[in-house]
Structure formats: C-alpha cells, structure tokens
Amino acid sequence: MSRAVLVTGASRGIGRAVAEVFAAHGDRVALHYASRRAAAEEAYAGLAGSGHVLVQGDVSTPEGAAALVDAAVDGLGGVDVLVNNAAENVAHPLDRTSFEDWQNAWRQVVDVNLLGAAHVSYCAARNMIEREAAGRIINIGSRGAFRGEPDHPAYGAAKAALHAMGQSLAVHLAPYGIGVASVAPGFVETERVADRLTEDVRQQSPFGRVAAPGDVASAVHYLASPEALWSSGAVLDVNGASHLR
C-alpha cells in the first residue's frame, strides 16, 4: 500500500536518494527543498511513479517547519513517514574562529539540524496521531556524534542531540504505533563534502571508499518499513566500519 513520505532537504545528496528509493517502491513523496529550486525540480522530475509533490520551506524557523508539513499534508493527504534529512554545516574551529562567528555557527547549525527536525517531527507526528497512522520517523544523524567533529563541533553536538531526541520520541510515540529510529552515516559521496573527500578520508573505511547516497537511503528505507518496527529507538551505524562503538 502506498505511503505518504516527507523527506526534508531532498534536492540533492542523501535526501534525493532517499526520495528516490521510496518512490521506486511505490510510495508518494513530498520532496522538500529550502532554496535550491532548480535542483529540487530536477530531483522531483526524476522520481518514479506518480502522486509526488514539491514543497518549499525554511526548517530553521518554527513557522517554516509547520508550513512545510502543512504543505506535505495538503499534497499527499497526510504524512506516514518523515525523514529528517535537512542539515546545515559550517566550519568553526575554536582556535581560528571569532566569538561572533562562533555564536552564529552554533545558532545556524542547531536551528536546522536539531530544532528544525524537532519542529517538523512534532507536526508530522501530530498528523500521524490524529489519523491513527502507524507512522515512522527516521532521522539522518552522523558518525560525528560519536567520533567527534573538531572543526565542526556544533554539527557533532546537534547530531548527537538528534539521536537522543529520536530515542525519546521512540518511547513516547510507541503507544501510538509510531516507530522512530536514526541512521549515523560517516562521509558520503555528495556535492556538499566533495572538497573534504581526500584519499585519507576514503581509507578510514576498510572498504577503501566512502558511502554512496544510496547506501544510506537503503538503510533509511529498511528502518521505515513495517518489518523494522522492533528497531524503534535504534541508531544504526552506516559508516562502512570506519568507526566502531
């Protein structure tokens, strides 16, 4: 049966791959973007099947987060699966960053990666509860939550908090039949981090490469499946054995 799936930050990279895998399995996708309209339209045009919608919104504000969920609900008739993928990351190494830039980096990263996901999750979960839908919320976290992000500390902290939020919601939403889980990827072959994918980075994994977006998307699709309900509360490492815990 076709599900209504909202994927935030889906104009490229991991989000686009996630949207594609759900569409390929017959689901209807609300493909969200913030500002890259041309890339979003290209991703949207490439989705298999029909019934998809393109939604724009700024997840860094509560109003923007609520509006994009409303747009997805209007376009799809509800939300059965939410994938919190929208992310922001700016370098701010403490020893080379002014205090003003440090504050701005933390605010920018936390507003999108943590608070944005929290607000979108609230609105989507309330829709699931009202419709008595056995929904799923999947968060795109990071290996950096465990391994550390020395030049991007706000990113590592926000992703760790995202994992913790997902586990709290997993407990709270279980009585409604809603499962919540997270994935924690390492480096992924995307445009956003292309300049950081050195040979040393690729060799962090014994497979000698970094992940493809589809590697992460496959894990997300599994965790959102009915068969994975008992994995609710899990944080699944998707890093090619580059970091073990």
Number of C-alpha atoms within 10 A of each C-alpha: 5 13 18 24 29 33 25 31 28 30 27 20 20 23 27 27 22 29 33 23 19 25 23 13 14 16 22 26 33 29 28 32 26 19 13 14 15 11 15 23 14 13 20 22 11 13 20 19 14 11 15 23 17 22 23 23 20 20 30 25 15 17 13 18 26 20 19 26 29 20 19 26 19 12 19 20 11 22 30 26 29 26 28 26 24 25 24 17 19 16 17 22 15 14 7 11 14 12 11 8 14 17 13 14 22 19 13 17 25 24 20 23 28 26 20 25 28 21 21 27 25 16 18 28 24 13 19 21 15 11 13 13 17 18 28 28 27 27 25 26 31 28 23 22 21 15 14 15 16 14 16 19 22 27 30 23 21 24 26 21 18 25 24 15 20 27 20 13 21 22 14 13 19 15 10 15 16 24 31 33 29 29 23 22 25 24 26 23 19 16 9 11 12 11 8 12 15 9 11 11 15 19 13 18 18 11 12 14 19 24 20 15 20 19 18 23 23 15 18 24 18 13 25 26 13 12 9 14 20 12 17 24 22 17 21 19 21 22 22 19 13 22 16 10 6
